[in-house]
Amino acid sequence: MAAAIGVKRHLVTRVDLKPIGGSALTDDIAVPKARSASHMAEGIPVTYVPARNTIFLSYALAWAEVLKAWDIFIGVNAVDYSGYPDCRPEYIQAFETMANLATKAAVEGKGRFRIHTPLIDLTKAQIIQAGMALDVDYTMTHSCYDPSPKGLACGSCDSCILRKTGFATAGVPDPTSYAPQ
């Protein structure tokens, strides 16, 4: 994906949360399927990965400090966020505060880190529309929590349902390759 969009420099690191577990995405726990919107809104689901966005942001912060890049972007969403606590504006603000207390560059006054969340207040339909305006190739993406061994989206997990609804509401054909039901 990075090569397809011409990213100048791309870093890949291995972060394996399976030994920690505690989530349907990192452990031997069934991914919920075919849930209604009201069921998705009830509490924090088993697909919550403990501290996932904290880990992602920590890696981004470390590299940003080395590069002297004061702006960090993350695609969290507080509208259709499935109840994940690390997708809320309060969490992002707290992480930004911590970043500016816990880094040499910020403490020495060389820069102030800003965490940007351009998708945080958008619906899935608005995200799809914004992506279309930016020429995002959605055939290269999927959001599935439980893809098939061939990488096809399941079509019935919470994330697939939210994605399908987002495309439908946006009036954009969904190019996702779904596994046969």
C-alpha positions as CSV (number, residue, x, y, z in Angstrom):
1,M,0.0,0.0,0.0
2,A,2.8,2.4,0.9
3,A,4.5,1.8,-2.5
4,A,1.2,2.1,-4.3
5,I,0.7,5.6,-3.0
6,G,4.3,6.7,-3.2
7,V,5.3,7.0,0.4
8,K,8.8,8.5,0.7
9,R,9.9,6.3,3.6
10,H,8.0,3.3,5.1
11,L,9.0,1.5,8.2
12,V,7.8,-2.0,9.1
13,T,8.2,-3.4,12.6
14,R,6.8,-6.6,14.1
15,V,4.4,-6.2,16.9
16,D,2.9,-9.5,18.1
17,L,0.1,-9.2,20.6
18,K,-0.9,-12.8,20.4
19,P,1.2,-13.8,23.5
20,I,-0.7,-11.2,25.5
21,G,-4.1,-12.3,24.1
22,G,-7.2,-11.0,25.8
23,S,-9.1,-10.3,22.5
24,A,-10.9,-12.2,19.8
25,L,-8.3,-10.7,17.4
26,T,-5.3,-12.0,19.3
27,D,-6.6,-15.0,21.2
28,D,-8.7,-18.1,20.7
29,I,-12.0,-16.3,21.3
30,A,-14.8,-16.3,18.7
31,V,-15.3,-13.1,16.7
32,P,-19.0,-12.0,17.1
33,K,-21.0,-12.3,13.9
34,A,-24.2,-10.8,12.5
35,R,-24.8,-8.5,15.5
36,S,-27.3,-5.6,15.2
37,A,-26.2,-2.0,15.6
38,S,-27.8,-2.0,19.1
39,H,-25.8,-5.0,20.2
40,M,-22.6,-3.5,18.8
41,A,-23.2,-0.4,20.9
42,E,-23.4,-2.4,24.2
43,G,-20.2,-2.2,26.1
44,I,-16.7,-3.0,25.0
45,P,-16.7,-6.0,22.6
46,V,-14.4,-9.0,22.8
47,T,-12.6,-7.6,19.7
48,Y,-11.0,-4.9,21.8
49,V,-7.2,-5.5,21.8
50,P,-5.7,-4.4,25.1
51,A,-3.7,-1.2,24.6
52,R,-3.5,-1.6,20.8
53,N,-3.7,2.1,20.0
54,T,-1.4,3.0,22.8
55,I,1.2,0.6,21.3
56,F,0.7,1.9,17.8
57,L,0.9,5.5,19.0
58,S,4.0,4.7,21.1
59,Y,5.8,3.3,18.1
60,A,4.8,6.3,16.0
61,L,5.9,8.7,18.7
62,A,9.3,7.0,19.0
63,W,9.9,7.3,15.3
64,A,8.4,10.8,15.1
65,E,10.9,11.9,17.8
66,V,13.8,10.5,15.9
67,L,12.6,12.2,12.7
68,K,11.7,15.4,14.4
69,A,8.2,15.0,13.0
70,W,5.8,16.8,15.4
71,D,2.6,15.7,13.8
72,I,1.3,12.1,14.2
73,F,-1.9,10.9,12.5
74,I,-4.1,8.0,13.5
75,G,-7.3,6.9,11.9
76,V,-9.4,6.3,15.1
77,N,-13.1,7.0,14.9
78,A,-15.4,7.8,17.8
79,V,-18.7,7.6,15.9
80,D,-18.7,3.9,14.6
81,Y,-15.8,2.9,17.0
82,S,-17.4,-0.3,18.4
83,G,-16.9,0.9,22.0
84,Y,-13.1,0.8,22.0
85,P,-11.9,3.1,24.8
86,D,-8.7,4.0,22.9
87,C,-10.7,5.6,20.0
88,R,-12.2,8.4,22.1
89,P,-11.1,12.0,22.0
90,E,-10.3,12.0,25.7
91,Y,-7.8,9.2,25.2
92,I,-6.1,10.9,22.2
93,Q,-5.8,14.1,24.2
94,A,-4.3,12.2,27.2
95,F,-1.8,10.5,24.9
96,E,-0.8,13.8,23.4
97,T,-0.3,15.3,26.8
98,M,1.8,12.2,27.8
99,A,3.8,12.5,24.6
100,N,4.9,16.0,25.5
101,L,5.8,15.0,29.0
102,A,7.7,11.8,28.2
103,T,9.9,12.7,25.3
104,K,13.3,14.3,25.3
105,A,12.5,16.6,22.4
106,A,9.4,18.0,24.0
107,V,11.0,18.4,27.5
108,E,13.9,20.2,25.9
109,G,11.5,22.5,24.0
110,K,12.6,21.3,20.6
111,G,9.1,20.6,19.5
112,R,5.5,19.9,20.6
113,F,3.9,16.7,19.4
114,R,0.3,16.9,18.1
115,I,-1.9,13.8,17.6
116,H,-4.2,14.3,14.7
117,T,-7.4,12.3,14.3
118,P,-9.0,13.4,11.0
119,L,-11.6,10.7,11.0
120,I,-12.6,10.9,14.7
121,D,-16.0,12.6,14.2
122,L,-16.9,11.2,10.8
123,T,-19.5,8.5,10.1
124,K,-18.4,5.5,8.0
125,A,-20.2,7.0,5.1
126,Q,-18.3,10.3,5.4
127,I,-15.0,8.4,5.7
128,I,-15.9,6.5,2.5
129,Q,-16.8,9.8,0.7
130,A,-13.6,11.5,1.9
131,G,-11.6,8.5,0.7
132,M,-13.3,8.7,-2.7
133,A,-12.4,12.4,-2.9
134,L,-8.8,11.4,-2.3
135,D,-8.9,8.6,-4.9
136,V,-8.4,5.9,-2.3
137,D,-8.4,2.5,-4.0
138,Y,-10.7,0.6,-1.7
139,T,-10.1,-2.6,-3.6
140,M,-6.7,-2.7,-1.7
141,T,-8.4,-2.5,1.7
142,H,-10.7,-4.4,4.0
143,S,-11.8,-4.0,7.6
144,C,-12.6,-7.6,8.6
145,Y,-11.9,-9.0,12.0
146,D,-12.1,-12.6,10.8
147,P,-10.8,-12.9,7.2
148,S,-10.7,-16.3,5.5
149,P,-7.4,-18.1,5.0
150,K,-7.3,-16.5,1.5
151,G,-7.7,-13.0,2.9
152,L,-11.3,-12.5,2.0
153,A,-13.5,-10.5,4.4
154,C,-16.1,-12.6,6.3
155,G,-18.9,-10.1,5.7
156,S,-20.6,-10.6,9.0
157,C,-18.3,-9.4,11.8
158,D,-19.0,-6.0,13.3
159,S,-16.3,-4.3,11.2
160,C,-17.6,-5.8,7.9
161,I,-21.2,-4.8,8.8
162,L,-20.1,-1.2,9.6
163,R,-18.1,-1.1,6.4
164,K,-20.9,-2.4,4.2
165,T,-23.3,0.1,5.9
166,G,-20.8,2.9,5.3
167,F,-20.5,2.1,1.6
168,A,-24.3,1.8,1.2
169,T,-25.1,5.0,3.0
170,A,-22.4,6.8,1.0
171,G,-24.0,5.5,-2.2
172,V,-20.7,4.0,-3.3
173,P,-20.4,0.4,-4.5
174,D,-18.5,-1.8,-2.0
175,P,-15.5,-3.3,-3.8
176,T,-14.6,-5.6,-0.9
177,S,-14.0,-9.3,-1.7
178,Y,-16.2,-11.2,0.7
179,A,-16.0,-14.9,1.4
180,P,-19.0,-16.9,0.2
181,Q,-21.6,-17.2,3.0
